[in-house]
Amino acid sequence: MREGLAMGLDYTHTWTCYEGRELACGVCGSCRERLAAFAVNGVTDPLAYSVSTPIGQR
């Protein structure tokens, strides 16, 4: 995550959710890891989630 942020990677175009729906679920293991990585790096995840407050952002 840190290297991608340093390179200016647009994380809006990345996907990690296991659910395979239009919006990321925000609760599966992959979504939780993604949200935690953004939190550790002090950045808000730009991805839209199907839940109003994903678990990693509570």
Beta strands, then each sheet from edge to edge (+ up, - down):
end
